[in-house]
Amino acid sequence: MNELIDLIRIYDNAYYVEANPIIEDREYDRLFKELQDIENKYPKIKLPDTPTNKVGGEPIEGLNQLFTISLCFPYQTHTAGKRWKISTGE
């Protein structure tokens, strides 16, 4: 399990910090799922700092922060058995 965690951490760093993925998404997802399955089967050995408890990585240096407010879809309603309908309020 520790080897699997180390691999995932290497892949996370390459993807989130270096912005240079070194593994296909499908393969990463398979390894991540394998770790989740092990942790679910043996919860007593789940580490507190496991990658399954973390989302993303550290911000990439040099990127500017951007604050946005989306007004594209202010209201959404749902009718059972039909597609989502977007109400513009008009």
For each residue, the residues with C-beta under 8 A, 3 or more apart:
1: 4 5 35 38 45
2: 5 6
3: 6 7
4: 1 7 8 31 34 35 38
5: 1 2 8 9 35 47 50 51
6: 2 3 9 10
7: 3 4 10 11 31
8: 4 5 11 12 28 31 32 35 51
9: 5 6 12 13 51
10: 6 7 13 14 22
11: 7 8 14 15 21 22 23 28 31
12: 8 9 15 16 17 51 54 57
13: 9 10 16 17 18 57
14: 10 11 17 18 20 21 22 23
15: 11 12 18 19 20 21 22 28 57
16: 12 13 19 56 57 58 60
17: 12 13 14 57 58 60
18: 13 14 15
19: 15 16 60
20: 14 15
21: 11 14 15 24 25
22: 10 11 14 15
23: 11 14 27 28
24: 21 27 28
25: 21 28 29
26: 29 30
27: 23 24 30 31
28: 8 11 15 23 24 25 31 32
29: 25 26 32 33
30: 26 27 33 34
31: 4 7 8 11 27 28 34 35
32: 8 28 29 35 36 51 52
33: 29 30 36 37
34: 4 30 31 37 38
35: 1 4 5 8 31 32 38 39 50 51 52
36: 32 33 39 40 52
37: 33 34 40 41
38: 1 4 34 35 41 42
39: 35 36 42 43 45 46 50 52
40: 36 37 43
41: 37 38
42: 38 39 45 46
43: 39 40 46
44:
45: 1 39 42
46: 39 42 43 50 52
47: 5 50
48: 53
49: 53 54
50: 5 35 39 46 47 53 54
51: 5 8 9 12 32 35 54
52: 32 35 36 39 46
53: 48 49 50
54: 12 49 50 51
55:
56: 16
57: 12 13 15 16 17
58: 16 17
59: 63
60: 16 17 19 63
61:
62:
63: 59 60
64:
65:
66:
67:
68:
69:
70: 73
71: 74
72:
73: 70 76 86
74: 71 88 89
75: 86 87 88 89
76: 73 84 85 86 87
77: 84 85 87
78: 82 84 85
79: 82 85
80:
81:
82: 78 79 85
83:
84: 76 77 78
85: 76 77 78 79 82
86: 73 75 76
87: 75 76 77
88: 74 75
89: 74 75
90:
